[in-house]
Amino acid sequence: MSTAEKKRANKILRILRNKLSIRARDFASVLVRRESDDPFRVLVVTILSQNCTDIAAIKAYRTLEERIGVTARTLAKADVKKISESIRFAGLHRQKSRALRKLARIISQDYSGDISQILRKPTETARLELQNLPKVGPKTADVLLSVYGKPTVSVDTHVERVSKRLGLTLPKANYDKIRSDLMRLFNPDDYGQVPLLFMAHGRKYCKAIRPLCPKCPVRLLCPYQVKGQSD
C-alpha cells in the first residue's frame, strides 16, 4: 500500500467517524461485550448473528438467557429442541442450536467453561484455535477477538461492499485479502472501529441496492459514486 492510499483511507475513516454514530445496541457483539466479561456470551451472540440482523440476534440471545442461561454449563446440558425454540428469531435456529450445544460441551470439557484462556494467546494463534470450534469461521473469530481489543479486523457483507466500492481492496478479493488490505491501510489502534464504521456506513448510505451516493459523506473520495448514482 502506498502512502497516498493510506492517507486516502484514513481521511475516509476520519470523515465516517465524524458523520456516523456507533451505538452499542446496533451491534450484537459490542452490546453483549459491554454487558458481560464472559467471552463465551459474546461468542454465542456472534454465532446467533450469522445470517441475520443484529436486532434479531440480540432478541434470540435475550430469550436464550431467560429460558436456559447463556453459559457453557447450562447450554451443554440443555435440550437441543429448547435451545432451538429459544433462538428461532435468529434464523437457521435448528442448525445453530445443535452447534451451540456442541460448542458448549467442548468449552466445558476442554476449557473448563472459560475461553478467556484462548484470548490471552497471540492473535493469530487464538484466531486459528477459535476456528476449530463449531460454527466459528474467520469472521466470527475476528469479531470476538476484536471486541476484546486484539489487533484484527472483521469483514461482514457491509464491510466487504464498502471496502470494494471505496477501492480499498480488489473487486474480487476474498475475506482474507480484504482483511489484510484493511489491516495494512489503517493503524492497529483503529482496527476495532473500522468494521463498525463501515457497517454503519453500509447500512445508512452504501446500501447493496440503490446506494445513496449523492448523500454519501465520502463521495468525493469514492471511485464508485458515478456508477452508484445510476443504479
N, C-alpha and C positions, 0 to 999 in steps of 0.2 A: 504494500500500500504506500502510495506516495504521500508526501507531506500535504500536498494540495487536497488529496482525497480525505485525509484525516481532518483537515481544517473544515472542509465542507460538512463532513459527518458530524463533527462536534458543534458546528453552527446550527445544523438541523436539530440536534439534541437540545441546545440552549433555547431555541425557539419553542420546541414542543414543551419543554419544562415550564416556560413562561405562559404558554397558552392553554395547557391542559391540566386538569386536576386529577391526582391519583388518590382515589378513595379506597380504603381497605375493603369496604363492602362490595366493591366491583370485582375483586379478585379473591377467589375462594381460599387459595393457599396463603395469601398475605393475611386475610382476616383471621383464619384459624391460628396462624403463627402468632399473631398479636394476642390471641386469647389463651394460648397454651404454650408451655415449654416442651411439650411432648412431640417429638418429630414424627412419631407413629401417627398421631392425629392429622398432622399436615400431609403425610403421605397418603392416608386414607382419603382425605377430601380432594387431593390432587388426582388420585385414581378415579374418584367419582366424577371429576370434571372432564374426564376424557370423553370426547364426542357429545358434549352437552354444554349448556351455558353455565357460567359461574353461579348464577342465581339458582338454577336447578340443582347444582352440586351442593350448594350450601343448604338448600331445603332438605335434600336427601341426607346430608350429614347430620342436621339437627334432629331429624326423625330417627336416624340410626342411634344417635346419642340418647335420645329419650327412651326408645324401646329396648335397646340392648346395652348400650355403652360402647364408646369408641376406645377400647384398649385391646391390646393383643390377647390378654387373658379372656375377656368376655367374648370377643369375636371368634376365638379359637374353639370355644365350647358351644357357640350359638348354632341353632338350626339354620341351614342354608336358605330354607324357604322363608324364614322370618327375616333374615338379612335382606333377601330379595324383595320382600314386600316393603321393607323399611326404606329401601333406596330406589324404589321404582320411578321416582321423579327424575333420576339421573340418566335414564335410558340405558339400554343393554344391561338391565338390572340383574338378569339371571346369570349372565357371564361374569359380571362384576362381583356378584355375591359369592360365587364359587372361588373366584380369585382372592377376594378379601379374607375368606376363612382360611384358605391355604396360606396366604401371606401371614395371617395372624399366628397360625400354627408354627410356621418357620421361625418367625420372630420370637415366639415363646420358647421354642426348643433350642434354637441356635444362638439367640442373643439375649436370653433371659427377659424377654419382653421389652428390651430397650435398644433402639437402633442408633442412639446418640453416639455409640462407640464407632459406628461407620463414619459418621460425620466428622469425627476427630482425625480421620486419616487424610493423607494428601488428596486433593480434589480429584485427580484422575483415578486414583486407586478407589476412592469412595464411589465415584461415578460408575465404574465397572462393577463393583460389588453390588451396588443398588440394582443394576440392570439384570442381575441374576435372580432377583426376586420376582414373584408373579405379578404380571400386569405393569411392570416398571420398565419402560423404554428410555431412550435418551432424553426425551422432553421431560418426562416425569422426574427422572433423576436430576436433571438440571434445575427444574423448578424447586425441588426440595433443597438442593444444595444452595441455590441462590438465596432463598428466603432465610437461610441460616448463615448468610454472609460469605459463602465460598465463592471464589472467583470463576464464575461460569455464566453463560448466557443461555437462556431457554428460548426455543423457537416454536411458536404455535402458528396457526394458519394466518393470523393477523400479522405477526412479526415477519413471516415469510413474504407475504404480499407487499407489505410496506417496504421491506428491505430491497426487494426486487424492483419495485416501481421507482424507488429513490435512487436506484443504481448503486446500492451499497454492496451488492453481490451480483453474481451472474444470473441471467434469466432462468436457466435450468439447474441452478445449484440445488443440491440436496441438503438435508438437515445439517450434516457435519460441515459442509462447505459454508453455509450461511452462518453457522455458529462461529467458525474460525475467522471468517471475514469480519464479523461484528466485533469479535474479541481483539482483532488487530487494529480496527479503526478507533475503538473507544478505550478510555482509560479504565483500568480494573475497578477503580472506585465507582464507576458509573455502570458497571455490568448489571447490577440489580435493577437499576432504573430503566435501562434501555428497553427490555421487553415490555415493561409495564406501560411506558410512554408510547411505544409502537402499537401495543394492543389498544390503548385508549384512542390513539390516532386512527387506527384501522376501524374501530367501531364508530367513531364520530365523523370522520372525513374520508379516509381512504378505504371506502367500502368495496367489497368484492364486485358488486354490481352498482353501476351509476355512482362512482366516486364523486364527492363534492369538490372537484378541483378548483372552481372559482373562489370557494371559501377557504381553501386549504392554507394554513398559516406558513407552510414551507413550499408553496407552489413555485416561487422564484428559484428554488434550488432543486426542483424536481424535473427530470427529463421526461416523465410520463404525462405531464399535465395536458398537453395538446391532445393526445390520444384519449385521455380520460374525459375531456370535455365533450368529445364526440360520441361517447358511449350512450 
